[in-house]
Amino acid sequence: MSPLRFSLVGGLVGGLLVALALLALGTTGNGPTRTVLEQQPLSASGSPVSEQRAGAALTAKQIYQRDAPGVVQIKAQIVQQVQSPFGFSNQQQSQATGSGFVVNRNGDILTNAHVIEGADNITVQFENNVTKLAKVVGKDVSDDLALIKVNPSGLTLDPLVLGDSTLAQVGDPVVAIGNPFGLDRTLTTGVVSAIQRQIQAPNSFSISHVIQTDAAINPGNSGGPLINSSGEVIGVTSQIRTSDSGGGGNVGIGFAEPINTAKQVIPQLEKNGTVMHAYLGIQGTDLDPSLAQLHLPASGVLVQQVVPGGPADRAGIRGGDQSNVVTINGQQLALGGDIITKIDGKPVGSMQDLISIIADHKPGDSVSVDVLRNGKPMARSVVLGNRPTAAAQ
C-alpha cells in the first residue's frame, strides 16, 4: 500500500510554481462553471443532528441554494523577482486559487491563511461573476485562518450562518462547497468521519479539534465551508490526505478546522490583525505500554526538552537528559524528564491531549501541571506564554 501524506488544498498556477511540501497543486479552467456533484437528501435515520437541532434536515439542494451565494472564489497573485542565468532580473507571476465565504455584510470573508500567503494582489469572485479587489484584515498562521475584506458597496452579500462545531458527531451528514480545480461553487456531500483530529498548520504548530470528512475535497477547496444539515458552517476545509504515488486529489480523507476556533479568531483579526495563542514551551513524546521496559507509566507525556526561558522552564518543569538517549522501536527518547499526567485536573494521556488543553487557554492564564519526577508526583503552576511565530524544529 502506498504511503499517505497530508496536503493543503489551495492550488497554484502561473509562470512560477512555488514548491511547498504540503501544497497540492491544481490548475484552473478558462471560465466559471457551476458544478453540483451530488444532490441527495442529507437526512439520516437516527442522526444526532436532527436530535440536537430544531427543524428537519435540509437536502443538499436546499443547502446549496441557501449557502452557495455566500461562497466565493479567491485568486491570490504572487509576483517574484527571478534572477536569470545571464544576470538579468525578471518578474514572474503565479496565482493561488482557493475558496472563502462571507461572514458578515461589511464585506469580511473567511479563508485559509495559506491561500493568500505571500499575495501581492487578491481578487474575490462572487456568484454573479462580480469581481472585487480584497485587502487582508489579518491572518493567523497557527490556525491557518485569514480574514480578507472587500468594499461592500454595490454588492448583495449573503453571509453564512456559523454553527457550533462541538455538536458535530461521527455519522452526521455534511456538504462542502468550494472551487476545486477552479470549478466555482462545486458541492460535494459526505459525513463526519471523525472528530477531534489534529493537523499541522503551515508554521508546524498543531491545530486541534479538527473535523474529518469523506466529502470530496480537492485543490482549490481551501478556505471553503463544511456545512451541516441545518445549513450552518461547522468547519473550514483546509487539508486532505493523499497518496505519495498519485496526484494531490481526494481519497476520501479531508479535514476541516472547527468553526468555533474561527469564531474566536475573527474578532481578534478584526481588532489586531493577528491572534495570540497560549504556549507551554515543551517538546514531548507520548508514553504507551510499549515503553514498559523503561519502567515508565503506560500513558502521559515524557518531556524531552523545555524551551529555555519559556513558561515551562520558568515553572521548573524539566526536560530529558540529552546525554541519556535510548532507542525503543525506532524512536529516540531522552530519559530523565518530567512526565506530565494532568493539566488543571484534566488527564494528559498523550501530546494530543496536552495540545488540546493548552489550545483552550489564552496567554497569561495560569494552569496547574501535574508531573511525575523520578516516580514522585508533584505539581507546578505555569503562567502560559504567547506562542512564537513558528514551532521549533
Secondary structure, DSSP 4 states (H G I P E B T S, - for coil): ---EEEEE--EEEES-----TTBPP----SS----B----B---TT-HHHHHSSSPPPBHHHHHHHHGGGEEEEEEEEEEEEE-TTS-EEEEEEEEEEEEEE-STTSEEEE-HHHHTT-SEEEEE-TTS-EEEEEEEEEETTTTEEEEEE--TT----PPPB--GGG--TT-EEEEEE-GGG-TTEEEEEEEEEEEEEEE-TTS-EEEEEEEE-S---TT-TTPEEEETTS-EEEEEEEEEEETTS-SS--S-EEEEEHHHHHHHHHHHHHHSS---EE--EEEEE--GGGGGGT--SSSEEEEEE-TTSHHHHTT-----TTSEEEETTEEEE-S--EEEEETTEE--SHHHHHHHHHTS-TT-EEEEEEEETTEEEEEEEE-EEPPSS---
